[in-house]
Amino acid sequence: MLPDFYRHPVAPFSAEILAEAGAHAAAESPRESCGLVRAGCYVPCKNRSDTPEVEFVIGQEEMAEAVLAGDLEGIIHSHPGGPWRPSQHDATAQIATGVPWAILVPGETGAELACHWGTQRPPVFDEAGHHVPRRFKHQIADCYSLMEDYFSQECGLSLPKVAREWGWWKKGQTLYLDHLQESGFEVISRDPSEYASIARPRDAFLMQLQSPATPNHAGVYLGNGICLDHMFRELSRTSAIQPRFNEITHWLRHKNL
């Protein structure tokens, strides 16, 4: 599994479908293109937004037809000039549709795959038990999504899907703490010396990184002094927990783990 798994073709976004959608994106630029993947085919749609340079809207009739036919497999749209990641609106809409999404960044004749999400997730560990690193991509391969995958794959526990804009922690939002507590995690300690005596594998932790007042980084304690997390602009990794102790603001444990 490649670290940038989200930039490689995967069902329902085959290389052929991405090539067709890329040609459509290039032809529509600087407007955002949009289209549906239906029954293994790319179906271009008209962008019905009043501001197509910055957003897209697919007609209700086109969406309804695909949903009623039962053959809607994915949605593709473009970000002319970037960014190469989903906006909060994109993430919210993907959750609402319940099908995978992909973003293309167009050039003169085609487009590059910026990312896809809502598709099959990569394994957290390989068959030998070693972590499979992933490259950072906000909302798709970041600290929260790694924690989502860990608890899903290792514990059968589903964390909430959280649509988030970059810099949410600068606005006083407490997304990680709020959603972890909603899903059954409880704060068991905020004192590093106290936690050292009660630590258990599968505990979660929060950190404040270049954030004035809000925890904005999350990870999992694996046991034996090792933690799992994903830092901005780095590959995800396992590492020693001890150097992190004084930076951790919250230790949490799920009531059923």
KEMARVO-111283 format. One line per field, with one value per residue (C-alpha): residue number from 1; x, y, z. Coordinates in steps of 0.25 Angstrom, whole numbers, plus 5000, padded with zeros to 4 digits. Example, Ala and Ser with C-alpha at 12.3 -4.5 7.8 and 13.67 -1.06 7.14 Angstrom:
BEGIN
nr <- c(1, 2)
c1 <- c(5049, 5055)
c2 <- c(4982, 4996)
c3 <- c(5031, 5029)
This chain:
BEGIN
nr <- c(1, 2, 3, 4, 5, 6, 7, 8, 9, 10, 11, 12, 13, 14, 15, 16, 17, 18, 19, 20, 21, 22, 23, 24, 25, 26, 27, 28, 29, 30, 31, 32, 33, 34, 35, 36, 37, 38, 39, 40, 41, 42, 43, 44, 45, 46, 47, 48, 49, 50, 51, 52, 53, 54, 55, 56, 57, 58, 59, 60, 61, 62, 63, 64, 65, 66, 67, 68, 69, 70, 71, 72, 73, 74, 75, 76, 77, 78, 79, 80, 81, 82, 83, 84, 85, 86, 87, 88, 89, 90, 91, 92, 93, 94, 95, 96, 97, 98, 99, 100, 101, 102, 103, 104, 105, 106, 107, 108, 109, 110, 111, 112, 113, 114, 115, 116, 117, 118, 119, 120, 121, 122, 123, 124, 125, 126, 127, 128, 129, 130, 131, 132, 133, 134, 135, 136, 137, 138, 139, 140, 141, 142, 143, 144, 145, 146, 147, 148, 149, 150, 151, 152, 153, 154, 155, 156, 157, 158, 159, 160, 161, 162, 163, 164, 165, 166, 167, 168, 169, 170, 171, 172, 173, 174, 175, 176, 177, 178, 179, 180, 181, 182, 183, 184, 185, 186, 187, 188, 189, 190, 191, 192, 193, 194, 195, 196, 197, 198, 199, 200, 201, 202, 203, 204, 205, 206, 207, 208, 209, 210, 211, 212, 213, 214, 215, 216, 217, 218, 219, 220, 221, 222, 223, 224, 225, 226, 227, 228, 229, 230, 231, 232, 233, 234, 235, 236, 237, 238, 239, 240, 241, 242, 243, 244, 245, 246, 247, 248, 249, 250, 251, 252, 253, 254, 255, 256, 257)
c1 <- c(5000, 5006, 5007, 4999, 4988, 4978, 4985, 4984, 4972, 4963, 4949, 4940, 4951, 4958, 4969, 4959, 4948, 4959, 4964, 4950, 4947, 4961, 4958, 4944, 4951, 4962, 4951, 4942, 4954, 4954, 4940, 4939, 4935, 4926, 4921, 4915, 4921, 4909, 4910, 4925, 4923, 4927, 4915, 4918, 4909, 4906, 4911, 4899, 4905, 4904, 4919, 4924, 4939, 4938, 4928, 4919, 4905, 4899, 4884, 4874, 4868, 4882, 4885, 4871, 4871, 4884, 4880, 4866, 4873, 4882, 4895, 4902, 4916, 4923, 4924, 4936, 4939, 4950, 4958, 4964, 4977, 4975, 4974, 4978, 4969, 4954, 4948, 4939, 4927, 4933, 4934, 4920, 4914, 4922, 4917, 4902, 4903, 4909, 4917, 4932, 4937, 4949, 4956, 4963, 4973, 4972, 4983, 4983, 4979, 4975, 4975, 4983, 4976, 4977, 4970, 4959, 4952, 4940, 4947, 4954, 4963, 4977, 4981, 4987, 4996, 5002, 5001, 5014, 5008, 5016, 5010, 5007, 5011, 5002, 5005, 4998, 4985, 4976, 4962, 4967, 4980, 4982, 4983, 4968, 4966, 4977, 4971, 4957, 4964, 4971, 4959, 4950, 4960, 4966, 4954, 4942, 4938, 4933, 4937, 4928, 4931, 4936, 4936, 4946, 4952, 4967, 4970, 4957, 4965, 4968, 4953, 4951, 4945, 4948, 4944, 4953, 4950, 4935, 4934, 4942, 4933, 4921, 4926, 4928, 4942, 4944, 4955, 4963, 4974, 4981, 4993, 5005, 5010, 4997, 4994, 5008, 5002, 4989, 4992, 4986, 4987, 4976, 4975, 4974, 4982, 4980, 4991, 4992, 5001, 5003, 4989, 4986, 4975, 4969, 4975, 4977, 4985, 4981, 4987, 4986, 4995, 4998, 5005, 5020, 5023, 5019, 5009, 5003, 5000, 5001, 5008, 5005, 5014, 5020, 5017, 5009, 5017, 5019, 5029, 5032, 5021, 5031, 5036, 5021, 5016, 5018, 5011, 4999, 4986, 4976, 4977, 4964, 4958, 4946, 4936, 4935, 4950)
c2 <- c(5000, 5013, 5025, 5034, 5023, 5035, 5039, 5025, 5019, 5011, 5006, 5013, 5023, 5014, 5020, 5021, 5028, 5038, 5041, 5044, 5053, 5059, 5063, 5069, 5077, 5083, 5087, 5094, 5101, 5111, 5106, 5094, 5082, 5072, 5058, 5045, 5031, 5022, 5007, 5008, 5020, 5035, 5044, 5058, 5068, 5083, 5091, 5099, 5108, 5123, 5124, 5112, 5117, 5114, 5103, 5093, 5089, 5076, 5077, 5071, 5063, 5057, 5053, 5048, 5039, 5033, 5030, 5024, 5016, 5010, 5011, 5024, 5019, 5032, 5047, 5055, 5070, 5079, 5089, 5098, 5103, 5095, 5093, 5078, 5074, 5074, 5087, 5085, 5087, 5075, 5066, 5069, 5067, 5053, 5049, 5052, 5045, 5033, 5030, 5032, 5046, 5050, 5063, 5066, 5078, 5082, 5085, 5089, 5075, 5067, 5067, 5061, 5053, 5061, 5051, 5042, 5038, 5030, 5018, 5006, 5010, 5005, 4996, 5002, 4990, 4979, 4964, 4965, 4975, 4987, 5000, 5004, 5019, 5029, 5042, 5054, 5060, 5068, 5061, 5048, 5044, 5052, 5049, 5048, 5039, 5030, 5029, 5025, 5014, 5009, 5007, 5002, 4992, 4988, 4989, 4989, 5003, 5014, 5028, 5039, 5045, 5059, 5069, 5080, 5092, 5095, 5103, 5100, 5100, 5115, 5117, 5112, 5099, 5086, 5076, 5064, 5065, 5067, 5055, 5046, 5048, 5047, 5033, 5027, 5032, 5038, 5047, 5039, 5048, 5061, 5059, 5052, 5046, 5041, 5035, 5027, 5018, 5015, 5015, 5004, 5000, 5006, 5019, 5032, 5045, 5059, 5070, 5085, 5088, 5102, 5104, 5115, 5108, 5096, 5081, 5079, 5066, 5052, 5039, 5025, 5018, 5004, 4999, 4996, 5011, 5012, 5022, 5023, 5037, 5045, 5059, 5070, 5069, 5055, 5041, 5034, 5026, 5018, 5024, 5025, 5032, 5037, 5050, 5054, 5053, 5067, 5072, 5063, 5071, 5059, 5044, 5037, 5023, 5017, 5012, 4998, 4996)
c3 <- c(5000, 4996, 5006, 4996, 4994, 4992, 4979, 4972, 4964, 4972, 4971, 4966, 4961, 4950, 4942, 4930, 4938, 4943, 4929, 4924, 4936, 4934, 4920, 4925, 4936, 4926, 4917, 4928, 4935, 4941, 4945, 4954, 4946, 4952, 4949, 4954, 4953, 4949, 4947, 4944, 4934, 4936, 4933, 4932, 4938, 4936, 4948, 4952, 4962, 4961, 4964, 4957, 4958, 4973, 4975, 4968, 4968, 4961, 4957, 4966, 4955, 4951, 4965, 4967, 4955, 4959, 4973, 4968, 4958, 4969, 4961, 4967, 4971, 4972, 4970, 4963, 4963, 4960, 4968, 4957, 4963, 4976, 4987, 4986, 4998, 5001, 5007, 5019, 5010, 5001, 5013, 5018, 5005, 5003, 5017, 5013, 4999, 5005, 4992, 4990, 4984, 4976, 4973, 4961, 4958, 4943, 4934, 4919, 4914, 4926, 4941, 4952, 4963, 4976, 4985, 4987, 5000, 5004, 4997, 5003, 5014, 5015, 5027, 5039, 5041, 5031, 5034, 5042, 5051, 5046, 5043, 5029, 5027, 5020, 5015, 5021, 5015, 5023, 5025, 5018, 5024, 5036, 5051, 5053, 5041, 5046, 5059, 5052, 5044, 5056, 5065, 5053, 5049, 5062, 5071, 5062, 5068, 5058, 5062, 5056, 5042, 5045, 5033, 5037, 5031, 5032, 5044, 5052, 5065, 5063, 5064, 5078, 5073, 5081, 5070, 5074, 5089, 5086, 5076, 5084, 5097, 5088, 5083, 5097, 5101, 5115, 5120, 5130, 5133, 5129, 5138, 5131, 5144, 5148, 5134, 5134, 5145, 5139, 5124, 5116, 5101, 5092, 5101, 5092, 5095, 5090, 5089, 5086, 5075, 5071, 5076, 5086, 5094, 5087, 5086, 5071, 5070, 5074, 5075, 5081, 5092, 5087, 5100, 5103, 5103, 5088, 5082, 5068, 5062, 5049, 5049, 5039, 5027, 5032, 5030, 5040, 5050, 5063, 5073, 5088, 5096, 5107, 5099, 5097, 5112, 5115, 5102, 5104, 5109, 5111, 5112, 5108, 5109, 5103, 5113, 5106, 5103)
